[in-house]
Amino acid sequence: MSAFAEAERWLFTFSDPRRGVGWNPAARGGLEANVRRTRILLDTLGASDRTMTCVLVAGTKGKGSTAAMIAALLSASGVRAGLATKPHLQTYRERIRVDGGAISEAAFAARVAALRARIGVPVPLPRDVGLPTTFELTTALAVAHFAAEGCTVAVLEVGLGGRYDATNACDPHVSVVTSISHDHTAELGTSLRAIAREKAGVMRPGRVVVIAPQPAAARATLLGEAARTGAVVRQVRPLSARDADRTGLRLRGAHQRANAAAALAACTELAEHGVAFERLRVAGALAPLRWPGRFEIIAGTPPIVLDVAHNDGSALALAAALRGEFPRRRVHLVLGIMRDKDARAVLRPLLPLAARIEVTRPRGPRGLDAAELARGIRGRPVRVHEDVAHALAAARTGAGDRDVICVTGSVALVGEARDLLRLPVLERLW
């Protein structure tokens, strides 16, 4: 086993195989303990987050895109920025980047070895909070890597919610809340107001929170929470097409113009904290940025769209992008969804576009059974496949030259599709 594989194996011993890296059966204290455990880990590793300017990016959809844009904009001004996002498509290394470059296998193994040496076995945490999760350890690992690499800014994508997310152990100089929709309802609540209250946990008294365009209920809740917290609100509107062109934005979909507006606002506010962001260098700054699996178009006959949409908001954005990019074309869906997601909410905006649907089960124990998913589809031809390879092959066989194939429903599914299409890991985002 390679040093990287062993490091990854050790990290995953702190996760729940059925629920994912944000859960550990040996953790204690509920969601409330996530932040406490992570703060202890950060302090054990030298509290290097306190030596950097931190940005937390919360929300339901667009978090990763916005975080990546912030880092890319800072890079254009010569600012060395660390970027921590989740989840990953093809390799765990994608979660930790410096100036757009993924952490190497050697560096990952070395950072994990240092982490293990510092925290010891067992992990030195109070008994009432139990053991950390893989995500908590990864957050501490990422921050330590950023500091070691000389980063002055750490851009952290929030995982679940905001208030109790591991990343909230860091003290953000600027917070961002991207578009809110329904996801993780078992933990965050079923209403947009309840979800928005949890996301608002990344706000800080006297510091700026950038709020992207929101549904009315979410917006009202965020503004109320900002007033209660004492945060300074900066609301943004989507960039105009002209302004988006000026930045060089190439990520497709109208929703990315809202994400770009939030990223620009966050960088502008960071300048107030001494970050050397230069607005004059914005022109063309986003042109090199790539963000795989987010309306990623693979050229061919027919073309293939890879999109990780897995909730109501992201499915709506995907449907709008498909209509805009491929008007009047028949869409062949390759669909796979996780058990803990609302399959009906994902299907609702996509079904009217679908000429045929090839359903399968994403890899891992959380994948929804394909036959069960197929039973919920009405009014469109649907076929069940044992894996993504067969589903994608069926879509390519059945689609005409003027059609388009769209692989969507989960991050895991899109990651598998990228492997099958022999698309390499994107080692650099820009």
C-alpha positions in Angstrom: 0.0 0.0 0.0 1.4 3.4 -1.0 1.9 6.1 1.6 -1.0 8.1 0.1 -3.3 5.1 0.2 -2.4 4.4 3.9 -2.9 8.0 4.8 -6.4 8.0 3.2 -7.2 4.7 4.8 -6.4 6.1 8.2 -8.5 9.2 7.7 -11.5 7.0 6.6 -11.4 5.0 9.9 -13.0 8.1 11.4 -16.0 8.1 9.1 -19.3 6.3 9.0 -19.3 4.0 5.9 -23.1 4.5 5.5 -23.4 8.2 6.3 -20.1 9.6 4.9 -17.0 11.5 6.1 -19.0 14.0 8.2 -20.1 11.3 10.6 -18.3 8.9 13.0 -20.2 6.4 15.2 -17.6 7.1 17.9 -18.4 10.8 18.0 -20.4 12.2 20.9 -22.5 15.2 21.7 -24.5 15.6 18.5 -23.9 18.2 15.9 -23.1 20.8 18.5 -19.8 19.0 19.3 -18.5 19.3 15.7 -17.1 22.8 16.1 -15.6 22.0 19.6 -13.8 18.9 18.4 -12.4 20.8 15.3 -11.2 23.7 17.4 -9.3 21.4 19.6 -7.7 19.8 16.6 -6.8 23.1 15.1 -5.2 24.3 18.4 -3.3 21.0 18.8 -1.8 21.6 15.3 -0.7 25.2 16.3 -3.9 27.2 15.5 -2.5 28.2 12.2 -5.9 29.3 11.0 -5.5 32.3 13.3 -2.4 33.4 11.3 -4.5 33.6 8.1 -7.4 35.6 6.8 -10.4 33.2 6.6 -13.4 33.1 4.4 -16.3 30.7 5.0 -18.7 30.0 2.1 -22.0 28.5 3.2 -25.2 27.9 1.3 -27.0 25.0 -0.5 -25.9 25.4 -4.1 -23.0 27.2 -5.6 -20.7 27.0 -2.6 -17.9 25.3 -4.3 -18.1 27.4 -7.4 -18.1 30.6 -5.4 -15.2 29.5 -3.2 -13.2 28.5 -6.2 -13.9 31.9 -7.8 -12.8 33.7 -4.6 -9.5 31.9 -4.7 -9.0 32.4 -8.4 -9.7 36.2 -8.1 -7.2 36.5 -5.2 -4.7 34.5 -7.2 -5.0 37.1 -10.0 -3.9 39.7 -7.5 -0.9 37.7 -6.4 -2.5 36.5 -3.2 -1.6 33.0 -2.2 -4.8 31.3 -1.2 -5.8 27.9 0.1 -9.0 26.4 -1.0 -10.9 23.6 0.8 -14.0 22.2 -0.9 -16.2 19.2 -0.7 -17.0 16.6 -1.8 -14.6 15.3 -4.4 -15.2 13.8 -7.8 -12.2 11.4 -8.4 -9.6 11.8 -5.7 -9.7 12.9 -2.1 -6.9 15.3 -2.9 -9.3 17.6 -4.8 -10.6 18.8 -1.4 -7.3 20.6 -0.6 -5.8 23.1 -3.0 -3.2 25.9 -2.9 -3.4 28.5 -5.8 -5.7 26.1 -7.6 -3.4 23.1 -7.4 -4.5 19.9 -5.7 -2.3 18.7 -2.8 0.1 16.0 -4.1 0.0 12.4 -2.9 3.3 12.9 -1.2 2.3 16.1 0.5 -1.0 14.5 1.6 0.7 11.5 3.1 3.2 13.8 4.9 0.5 16.0 6.3 -1.5 13.1 7.6 1.7 11.6 9.1 2.3 14.9 10.9 -1.3 15.0 12.0 -1.1 11.5 13.5 2.1 12.3 15.3 0.7 15.5 16.8 -2.7 14.2 17.9 -1.5 10.8 19.1 -3.5 7.7 19.6 -6.1 7.9 21.0 -7.0 11.4 19.8 -6.8 13.8 22.7 -10.4 14.9 22.9 -12.7 15.2 25.9 -14.7 12.0 26.5 -18.0 13.8 26.2 -17.3 14.6 22.5 -15.9 11.3 21.5 -13.7 10.9 18.4 -13.5 13.3 15.4 -14.9 12.7 12.0 -13.0 12.4 8.8 -14.3 15.8 7.7 -13.1 17.5 10.9 -9.7 15.9 10.6 -9.6 17.0 6.9 -10.5 20.6 7.9 -7.6 20.7 10.3 -5.3 19.0 7.8 -6.2 21.5 5.1 -5.5 24.5 7.3 -2.2 23.1 8.4 -1.3 22.6 4.7 -2.2 26.1 3.8 -0.1 27.5 6.6 2.9 25.3 5.6 2.5 26.5 2.0 2.6 30.1 2.9 -1.0 31.0 2.2 -2.3 34.3 3.6 -6.0 33.5 2.9 -7.9 30.3 3.6 -11.2 29.9 1.7 -13.3 27.1 3.3 -16.4 25.7 1.8 -18.8 24.9 4.6 -20.1 21.3 4.7 -23.4 20.7 6.4 -25.3 23.8 7.5 -23.1 26.4 9.0 -23.7 26.8 12.7 -22.4 23.3 13.7 -20.2 22.7 10.7 -16.5 21.8 11.4 -15.3 24.8 9.3 -17.1 27.2 11.7 -14.4 26.5 14.2 -12.4 29.0 12.2 -13.1 32.7 12.7 -14.1 34.2 9.3 -13.1 37.7 8.4 -15.7 37.5 5.6 -18.6 35.1 5.3 -20.6 34.3 2.2 -24.1 32.7 1.9 -24.9 31.4 -1.5 -28.3 30.4 -2.8 -30.4 28.4 -0.3 -32.7 25.5 -1.2 -33.7 22.2 0.3 -31.0 19.7 1.3 -29.9 17.8 4.4 -33.5 18.4 5.8 -33.1 15.7 8.4 -30.4 17.8 10.1 -31.2 21.4 9.1 -35.0 21.4 8.9 -37.6 21.1 6.2 -38.3 24.8 5.6 -36.1 27.4 3.9 -36.4 29.6 7.0 -35.0 26.8 9.2 -32.2 26.0 6.8 -31.3 29.6 6.4 -31.0 30.0 10.2 -28.4 27.2 10.3 -26.5 28.7 7.3 -26.5 32.0 9.1 -24.3 30.4 11.8 -21.2 31.5 9.8 -22.0 35.2 10.5 -19.8 37.2 12.9 -20.5 40.4 14.9 -19.1 43.5 13.1 -17.9 41.5 10.1 -19.3 41.4 6.6 -21.6 38.6 5.3 -22.1 38.6 1.6 -25.6 37.3 0.7 -26.2 36.0 -2.8 -29.7 36.2 -4.4 -32.2 34.1 -2.3 -35.8 32.9 -2.2 -37.8 35.4 -0.2 -38.2 33.3 2.9 -34.4 32.6 3.1 -33.5 36.2 2.4 -35.8 37.5 5.2 -34.3 35.0 7.6 -30.7 35.7 6.8 -31.3 39.5 7.1 -33.0 38.9 10.5 -30.1 36.7 11.7 -27.6 39.3 10.5 -29.4 42.0 12.5 -29.5 39.7 15.6 -25.8 38.8 15.2 -24.6 42.3 14.4 -23.1 41.2 11.1 -22.7 43.8 8.3 -24.7 42.8 5.3 -23.7 43.1 1.6 -26.4 41.8 -0.7 -25.4 41.2 -4.3 -27.2 40.8 -7.6 -26.1 38.6 -10.4 -23.4 40.1 -12.7 -24.8 41.4 -16.0 -23.7 39.4 -19.0 -21.3 42.3 -19.9 -19.7 42.3 -16.4 -19.4 38.5 -16.4 -17.6 38.7 -19.8 -15.2 41.3 -18.3 -14.2 38.9 -15.6 -13.6 36.2 -18.1 -16.3 33.9 -16.5 -16.6 30.8 -18.6 -18.5 28.6 -16.1 -21.9 28.0 -17.8 -25.3 28.8 -16.5 -26.9 32.0 -15.4 -26.6 31.0 -11.8 -22.8 31.3 -12.1 -23.2 35.0 -12.6 -24.7 35.2 -9.1 -21.9 33.2 -7.7 -19.3 35.4 -9.4 -21.0 38.5 -7.9 -20.7 37.0 -4.4 -17.1 36.1 -5.0 -16.2 39.6 -6.2 -18.0 41.2 -3.2 -16.1 38.9 -0.8 -12.8 39.8 -2.3 -13.6 43.5 -2.2 -14.4 43.1 1.5 -11.2 41.1 2.1 -9.2 44.1 1.0 -10.5 45.9 4.1 -8.7 43.2 6.1 -5.4 43.9 4.5 -5.6 41.4 1.7 -3.9 42.7 -1.4 -6.9 42.2 -3.7 -6.8 44.6 -6.7 -10.1 45.3 -8.4 -8.3 46.5 -11.4 -6.9 43.0 -12.0 -10.4 41.5 -12.2 -10.5 41.7 -16.0 -10.1 38.2 -17.4 -9.2 36.8 -13.9 -11.8 34.0 -14.1 -11.0 33.0 -17.7 -8.7 30.1 -16.7 -11.0 28.8 -14.0 -12.5 25.3 -14.5 -14.8 23.6 -12.1 -15.4 20.0 -13.2 -18.8 18.4 -12.8 -20.7 21.7 -12.8 -22.4 21.9 -16.2 -19.3 20.5 -17.6 -19.7 19.9 -21.4 -17.7 17.0 -22.9 -17.6 17.7 -26.7 -18.7 14.9 -28.9 -21.5 13.6 -31.0 -23.7 13.8 -29.1 -22.2 16.1 -26.4 -22.3 15.0 -22.7 -23.1 17.3 -19.8 -21.8 16.3 -16.4 -23.6 18.1 -13.5 -23.7 17.1 -9.8 -27.2 18.5 -9.2 -28.7 16.6 -6.3 -31.4 18.9 -4.8 -34.3 21.0 -5.9 -32.3 24.3 -6.4 -29.5 22.7 -8.3 -31.8 20.7 -10.5 -33.7 23.9 -11.4 -30.5 25.6 -12.3 -29.4 22.6 -14.4 -32.7 22.5 -16.3 -32.4 26.2 -17.0 -28.8 25.8 -18.2 -29.8 22.9 -20.5 -32.6 25.0 -22.1 -30.2 27.9 -22.6 -27.3 25.9 -23.9 -29.1 23.3 -25.9 -32.5 24.7 -27.0 -34.9 22.3 -28.7 -32.6 19.4 -28.3 -33.7 16.0 -26.9 -32.1 15.3 -23.6 -31.1 11.7 -22.5 -30.7 11.6 -18.8 -28.3 9.3 -17.0 -29.6 9.5 -13.4 -28.4 8.2 -10.0 -29.4 9.7 -6.6 -28.4 9.0 -3.0 -30.9 7.6 -0.5 -30.9 10.7 1.7 -31.8 13.1 -1.2 -35.3 14.0 -2.3 -35.5 12.2 -5.7 -38.8 13.8 -6.6 -37.5 17.3 -6.1 -34.5 16.5 -8.4 -36.7 14.9 -11.0 -39.4 17.6 -11.1 -37.6 20.2 -13.2 -35.7 17.7 -15.3 -38.5 15.3 -16.4 -40.0 17.8 -18.9 -36.7 17.9 -20.8 -36.0 14.2 -20.8 -36.6 12.1 -23.9 -35.4 9.0 -22.1 -34.0 8.2 -18.7 -31.3 5.6 -17.9 -31.3 5.1 -14.1 -28.6 3.4 -12.1 -27.2 3.4 -8.6 -24.3 5.6 -7.6 -21.3 3.8 -6.0 -21.3 3.4 -2.2 -23.8 2.3 0.4 -25.8 5.5 0.3 -26.9 5.0 -3.3 -30.6 4.8 -4.0 -31.6 1.5 -5.6 -32.1 2.1 -9.3 -35.4 0.1 -9.5 -36.8 2.1 -6.7 -35.8 5.3 -8.4 -37.4 4.1 -11.7 -40.7 3.4 -10.0 -41.0 7.1 -9.2 -40.7 8.2 -12.8 -43.9 8.7 -14.8 -44.5 9.8 -18.3 -41.0 9.1 -19.7 -39.3 6.0 -21.0 -37.0 4.7 -18.3 -34.6 1.8 -18.2 -32.7 0.4 -15.2 -29.0 -0.4 -15.3 -26.7 -2.2 -12.9 -24.0 0.4 -13.0 -23.0 3.7 -14.5 -21.0 2.1 -17.3 -24.1 0.3 -18.7 -26.4 3.4 -18.2 -24.0 5.7 -20.1 -23.5 3.1 -22.9 -27.3 2.8 -23.3 -27.6 6.6 -23.5 -24.9 6.9 -26.1 -26.5 4.2 -28.2 -30.0 5.7 -28.0 -29.1 9.3 -28.5 -29.0 10.9 -31.9 -26.3 13.2 -33.2 -28.5 16.3 -32.4 -29.4 15.1 -28.9 -27.5 15.7 -25.7 -26.7 13.3 -22.8 -26.8 14.6 -19.3 -25.3 12.7 -16.4 -26.6 14.0 -13.1 -28.1 13.2 -9.6 -25.0 12.9 -7.4 -21.4 13.8 -7.1 -20.4 10.1 -6.9 -22.2 9.4 -10.2 -20.5 12.2 -12.0 -17.1 11.1 -10.6 -17.7 7.6 -11.9 -18.7 9.1 -15.3 -15.5 11.1 -15.5 -13.5 8.0 -14.9 -15.4 6.1 -17.5 -14.9 8.9 -20.0 -11.2 8.8 -19.2 -11.2 12.4 -18.0 -8.1 12.9 -15.8 -8.3 14.4 -12.3 -8.2 18.2 -12.7 -4.9 18.8 -10.9 -5.2 22.6 -11.4 -8.4 24.6 -11.5 -6.6 27.5 -13.2 
